[in-house]
Amino acid sequence: KILVIGANGQIGTELTTALVKLHGAKQVVASDIQALGRHQELAYEKLDVTDAQRLAEVVQQHGIGEIYHLAAALSAKGEEHPEWAWNLNMTGLLNVLEVARQAKLSKVFWPSSIAAFGPSTPRDNAPQVGAMDPKTVYGISKLAGEHWCSWYAEKYGMDIRSLRYPGLISYSAEPGGGTTDYAIQALFAAAAGQNYTSFLDIDSTLPMMYMPDAVRATIELMSAPKEQLKVAGSYNLAAWSFSPRELVDIIRQRYPSFSVAYKPDFRQAIADAWPRSIDDSSAREDWAWRPAYSLSEMVDDMLKHLAGRKPARPEKQV
Ligand code: VAH
């Protein structure tokens, strides 16, 4: 059976749906810090992943064989609450790795991020192997997490797989305090007939991907034969990159009166330390990764699903 930790989150919500489609509802247990799950048809456990004892109990009680660990604090929230973010991201991951080791789980999935890169990383076509000097608590936790996953995999022969996701665009579940969330908020605002004030400047180009592609990449990586996977750590993953300027131009082809004001805040420095584009040739070579959605197809699909919805809650500033 599969345990999804963070099943109510931005990635977890759609990943859980995909896992149910692939394995059947009886094979998937959803968990999250909230009392109630979003997938009513699934067994659900309220679970704080920093509670190792409770995690071990859930794994044992449900006969879990695989864990997808999607619970974490994202970049912007992490800069506002560094200790909380470090504890959630690191204690959470270490609990998952140790419980997986003791319970002899067959596979673990854990997401890294382009946030693991930093100013020393080439801004264009950030390489699979190279300088990693993250400048956010979140990015530091992702880089440290990558090394912990490699340590457990090498020392205990565990099958731990990971992807360095770019910024992910989705409509099903709102993200929790990311820097790339401006793009989601802009799409929500346009669909609600509103204008938008971007917290990133007009030419802040970042690697992005549509959630359905990111979910499919996760499933394909986890289904690939282990011997094909030459990258011991976390695979770079890419679709396209865009700037607020480019996104707004595409949105205005459908909503001509949509306009955006630019008021960069503390998140600008986070974005400026991330690469503009990613080299994901290892994923393409090792397990035939290919994105399916074009940038304009993503915008069309998002606006179609968002038509008439209220704008996304701007992350409350703490
Ligand atoms: C964030 N969406 O903005 C996340 C992601 C690369 C971006 O890690 O923090």
Residues whose N, C-alpha, C, O or C-beta is under 5 A from the ligand:
A	BS01	VAH	L74 S75 A76 S113 I114 A115 Y165 P166 G167 L168 G177 G178 T179 T180 D181
